[in-house]
Amino acid sequence: MTQVEGAGGARLAGGRRSRVNEDSRPHERPLHDGAAEQIAFGLPGLPGARNFAAAYAHRQGMPDDRVGELLLAVNEVATNAVTHGNGRATMRVWCAGDHLVVEVHDEGHWPLDGATPGATPPGPYATSGMGLWVARRLSSGIDFATGASGTTVTMSFKV
């Protein structure tokens, strides 16, 4: 498995964990196989953020069926960031070995009360509350960090 750097420490790409990190500074983390590309967006910019992630994935040679899965996961996390954060978010993408990493950061935060975000499937007739569950199911790995500087969700996808 490829090693992917998460907020405040390393994890395996298939690993799934969450934690509170009182000083999460996602934009200061070292990158692995090259420089990250970044975009800032708000609710009206969601289509542009999705296009940004898809274009990067295509440039890295990700097959179309996996780009579709990446887009669904990215859409769920990016939508959460702008609707539950402060209305603005930043997305960074980069490659780490044979994985594409997508990091979405907003300035909101929530208490991770011991429950693993997105671990419980939504109810049979749910109309909301399924975004992190979907992202968890579609990504190779997902990590959550929240603290004074905001919330960061980092997902990895096999290229």
N, C-alpha and C positions, 0 to 999 in steps of 0.2 A: 504494500500500500504506500501511496505517496504521503509524505509528511507535509502538512499544511499548517501554517502559523495562524493561530487564533488569538483573540484578545488576551494578552497577558500570559501566553504560553503556547506550547505545541500540542497538537492533537493529530491523530490519524484521520485521513480524509473520510473514512467511514464512521469515525467517532461522532457521537452526538451528545452534546452536553450544554448546560447553561449555567450561568453564574452571575453574581453581582460583582462588578468591578468598580469600586468607588472612584477610580481615576482612569477610566477608559479613554485612551487617546488613539483612535483607530488610524488617523492619518499620519501618525509617527511610527507605525510598525514597519519593519523592514520588509522589502519585497523580495521575491525569489528569482524568477527568470526574466526580469526586465521591469521597466517602469510601468506603473499603473496609469490607466486612463481614467479620467474623472469627469463627472457631470453633476451639476446642482440642478434641482428641480422642485417644483411645487405641484399641486394638484393639476393645474392646466398643462404642466410639462410631463405628465406620466407617459403619454405616447412617445415623446422624444426620448425619455429614459429607457423605455422598452426597445426602441429602435437602436439606441446606443449600445445596449447589451447584446442585441441580436447581431449587429454589425461586427462587434468585437468577436463574438463567438464564431461567426462565419469566417472572419479573417484568420482565426486560429485553426480552422479546418473541422469544426464541430459539425457532425452530420445534421441534416435538417430535422430529423425526428427528435434529436436531443436538443436542438435549438428551441423547438416548440415546448419541450418540457422546461427548459431553462426560462423561457419567457413567461410561462405560467407561474413558476415559483417567484421570479423577479417581480412580476406584476403584483402578486399577493403581498410580498414584503414591502415593496415601494409604496403601494397604496396604504398599507398600515402606517408606514413612516409619515406620510403627509397628512393622514386623517387623524392619527392618534398622537403624533409628535406636535411640533409647533407650526406645521404647514409647509416647512421647507426640509429638504433632505439632500444628501450627497450620496452618489453611487460611485464606487471605484471598482474597476475590473483589472485583473492581471492573471498571468499564468503561473502556476507552481507545478513543475513537472508536467504530468499528463492531465492536470486538472485546471479548469478555468475557475477563478475565484471571484465572487461578486460580494461586495461589502456595501451595505446600505446603512447610513448613519443619520440620525436625527437628534435634535436637542431635547426630546422628551425622555422620560424614564418611568419605569414602573417597578414595583417591588416584585422580584422573583420569589414568590412565597414558598419555595421548595418544590413546586410543581414544575415539570419540564414543559416549557412552552411548545405547543403543537403536538404533544404526545398523545392526547386524547382525541379520538375521532369525533367529529361533530355529530349531533343527534340526527335521527332519520329525516327530519323536516327542517333542519337548520337553514336559516337564510343569512347568517353571518357567523363569525367566529371560527371559520375554517381555513383562513389564509395560512397561518403558521403550520397547521397540520398538512396542508397541501404542499407547502414549501419543504417540509421535512420529508415527505414521501418522495418528492421528485429530485431532491439534491443527494449528492454522495455523502455530504456532511453538512451540518449546520451548527452554528455557535451563536449564543446570545450573550451580550454584555450590556449592563446598564449601570449608570453611576451619575455622578455630578455633571459630567460633560455630555450626557445623553445616552442614547441606546444605539447599539450597533448589532446588526445581524450579518453574519458572514456565512456564505454558502459556497460549497465547492461542487463542481460538475465535471465528470470525466469528459475529456475532449475526445 
